[in-house]
Amino acid sequence: ALDAVGTLFMIQINADLTRPELIWWLMVRSSGIGLAMMPIMTSGISALPPAMVGSGSAFNTLFQRVSSALGLAALTALATAQQTQFMTDRSAMYPLGAHADPRIAAMAHQGPGGLIGLWEQLRLHVQAQAYANVFLIAGAIAAVAAVMALLLPNGRPAAGQGTAPVET
C-alpha cells in the first residue's frame, strides 16, 4: 500500500517540481517496496516443502528479475509512445508562418538557436506528462496488488494439518 501511495503521489510530477517534494515521494515509495519484498519472498519460499526450497528460491529470483525487466520495458515503451504523441500534439498548437504568434516569430527570426528555449520547455512538459501517466498506471497496479495481497491465505496450516512430505 505504501508503494502504491508513493507511486500515486508521483502523478503530480511536473517541470516545476521541487527536489524536497520528489525526495519525500520517493521515500514513501521506497519504504513500501522495502517493507514488501522480504515478506513476499519469505512467504513464497516457506510455502514450499523443504526439498524444493532451493529450486523455489532460484525460480523466485528468476521470475522477479524477468518480470522486473519486462515491466520496465513495457512502461518505458509506453512513456516513449506518449512523449511522441504529446510532442506531436503540442507542436501542432504552435502555428508558424503568417498565423504565427509574434513572440514565436521573433524567436524564429533569431535562427535555430532562438527556438531552443521554447523547445526545451515544451520537451520538459511533455516528458513530465508522459511520466505522470506511467506513474498512474504503476500506482494502480500496485494498489490492485495490495488489495490482492489481503486476499491471500495467512500461510499457516489449519490445526491438525500439515504438509505432506514430497518424494524425490
C-alpha positions, 0 to 999 in steps of 0.5 A, spaced: 500 500 500 505 504 501 508 503 494 502 504 491 501 511 495 508 513 493 507 511 486 500 515 486 503 521 489 508 521 483 502 523 478 503 530 480 510 530 477 511 536 473 517 541 470 516 545 476 517 540 481 521 541 487 527 536 489 524 536 497 517 534 494 520 528 489 525 526 495 519 525 500 515 521 494 520 517 493 521 515 500 514 513 501 515 509 495 521 506 497 519 504 504 513 500 501 517 496 496 522 495 502 517 493 507 514 488 501 519 484 498 522 480 504 515 478 506 513 476 499 519 472 498 519 469 505 512 467 504 513 464 497 519 460 499 516 457 506 510 455 502 514 450 499 516 443 502 523 443 504 526 439 498 524 444 493 526 450 497 532 451 493 529 450 486 523 455 489 528 460 491 532 460 484 525 460 480 523 466 485 529 470 483 528 468 476 521 470 475 522 477 479 528 479 475 524 477 468 518 480 470 522 486 473 525 487 466 519 486 462 515 491 466 520 496 465 520 495 458 513 495 457 512 502 461 518 505 458 515 503 451 509 506 453 512 513 456 516 513 449 509 512 445 506 518 449 512 523 449 511 522 441 504 523 441 504 529 446 510 532 442 506 531 436 500 534 439 503 540 442 507 542 436 501 542 432 498 548 437 504 552 435 502 555 428 508 558 424 508 562 418 503 568 417 498 565 423 504 565 427 504 568 434 509 574 434 513 572 440 514 565 436 516 569 430 521 573 433 524 567 436 524 564 429 527 570 426 533 569 431 535 562 427 535 555 430 538 557 436 532 562 438 527 556 438 531 552 443 528 555 449 521 554 447 523 547 445 526 545 451 520 547 455 515 544 451 520 537 451 520 538 459 512 538 459 511 533 455 516 528 458 513 530 465 506 528 462 508 522 459 511 520 466 505 522 470 501 517 466 506 511 467 506 513 474 498 512 474 498 506 471 504 503 476 500 506 482 494 502 480 497 496 479 500 496 485 494 498 489 490 492 485 496 488 488 495 490 495 488 489 495 490 482 492 495 481 497 489 481 503 486 476 499 491 471 500 491 465 505 495 467 512 500 461 510 499 457 516 496 450 516 489 449 519 490 445 526 491 438 525 494 439 518 500 439 515 504 438 509 505 432 506 512 430 505 514 430 497 518 424 494 524 425 490 
